[in-house]
Amino acid sequence: MRLTEIDDGIIEIDSDRAASIRFTSDKFMHGSYLYKVGNEIIVSFIASKQKGNFFALVQSILSEGFSVVVATPLPEMRRIAVKNGYQREMRQHEGMGCEVETWVLRPN
């Protein structure tokens, strides 16, 4: 199942929704999850088991024409975002009623 074929919502590790981008428990820790909203995949929480897994996941998402959005990153994830050309954007968070920091990488 490709990302374009799934409804907006949570993408849990090892789920049918995660299959096309190889978001699997052999690469990422349980508890990791993504969220699809329109043409964006939001990284809410992710823990990789090995260096390079996140990069491969991002490339898979981009290859399907989706943007990757990292919301409120921890310092290590912020460093990864800067290194890989993500653009910093402040976005309104409806649930919290305030702006939050996001880092966005769009497909070419």
C-alpha positions as CSV (number, residue, x, y, z in Angstrom):
1,M,0.0,0.0,0.0
2,R,1.5,3.3,-1.1
3,L,1.3,6.5,1.0
4,T,-1.0,8.0,-1.6
5,E,-3.5,5.2,-1.0
6,I,-3.9,5.7,2.8
7,D,-6.1,8.1,4.7
8,D,-4.6,10.8,7.0
9,G,-3.7,9.6,10.4
10,I,-1.2,7.8,12.5
11,I,1.3,5.4,10.9
12,E,2.4,2.9,13.4
13,I,5.5,0.8,13.1
14,D,5.0,-2.6,11.3
15,S,1.5,-1.6,10.2
16,D,0.1,-2.1,6.7
17,R,0.3,1.7,6.4
18,A,4.0,1.6,7.1
19,A,4.9,-1.2,4.6
20,S,5.6,0.9,1.5
21,I,8.2,3.1,3.3
22,R,9.7,0.2,5.3
23,F,8.9,1.7,8.7
24,T,9.5,-1.5,10.5
25,S,10.6,-2.8,13.9
26,D,13.9,-4.2,12.6
27,K,14.9,-0.6,11.9
28,F,13.1,1.5,14.5
29,M,12.2,1.1,18.2
30,H,8.7,0.2,19.2
31,G,6.8,3.3,20.2
32,S,8.1,5.2,17.1
33,Y,5.3,6.6,15.0
34,L,4.6,9.0,12.1
35,Y,1.5,10.9,11.1
36,K,0.1,11.5,7.6
37,V,-1.6,14.9,7.0
38,G,-2.3,15.6,3.4
39,N,1.0,15.5,1.4
40,E,3.1,15.6,4.6
41,I,4.5,12.9,6.9
42,I,5.0,14.3,10.3
43,V,7.7,12.8,12.5
44,S,6.3,13.0,16.0
45,F,8.5,10.4,17.7
46,I,11.1,8.1,16.2
47,A,14.1,6.1,17.5
48,S,16.3,4.4,15.0
49,K,18.1,1.2,15.9
50,Q,21.0,2.0,13.5
51,K,22.6,5.0,11.9
52,G,21.2,5.5,8.3
53,N,17.7,4.1,9.0
54,F,16.1,7.5,9.3
55,F,17.9,8.8,6.2
56,A,16.6,5.8,4.2
57,L,13.1,6.3,5.6
58,V,13.1,10.0,4.6
59,Q,14.3,9.1,1.1
60,S,11.4,6.6,0.8
61,I,8.9,9.2,1.9
62,L,10.3,11.8,-0.5
63,S,10.3,9.3,-3.4
64,E,6.5,9.0,-3.0
65,G,6.1,12.8,-3.4
66,F,5.5,13.6,0.3
67,S,7.2,16.2,2.5
68,V,8.8,15.2,5.8
69,V,8.0,17.4,8.8
70,V,10.0,17.0,12.0
71,A,7.9,18.6,14.8
72,T,9.6,20.1,17.9
73,P,12.9,18.2,17.5
74,L,15.3,17.3,20.2
75,P,18.8,18.7,19.7
76,E,20.2,15.6,17.9
77,M,17.3,15.6,15.5
78,R,17.6,19.4,14.9
79,R,21.3,18.8,14.0
80,I,20.3,16.1,11.5
81,A,17.6,18.4,10.0
82,V,20.1,21.2,9.5
83,K,22.7,18.9,8.1
84,N,20.3,17.5,5.5
85,G,18.8,20.7,4.3
86,Y,15.5,20.9,6.1
87,Q,13.9,24.4,6.4
88,R,12.8,25.7,9.8
89,E,9.2,26.8,9.9
90,M,7.1,27.9,12.9
91,R,3.5,26.5,12.6
92,Q,0.4,27.0,14.6
93,H,-0.5,23.9,16.7
94,E,-4.3,23.8,17.0
95,G,-4.3,21.5,20.1
96,M,-1.8,23.5,22.0
97,G,-2.9,26.9,20.8
98,C,0.6,28.2,20.1
99,E,3.3,28.1,17.5
100,V,5.7,25.1,17.4
101,E,9.1,24.7,15.7
102,T,9.1,22.4,12.7
103,W,11.8,21.4,10.2
104,V,10.5,20.6,6.7
105,L,12.1,18.7,3.8
106,R,10.2,18.8,0.5
107,P,10.6,16.4,-2.5
108,N,12.5,17.8,-5.4
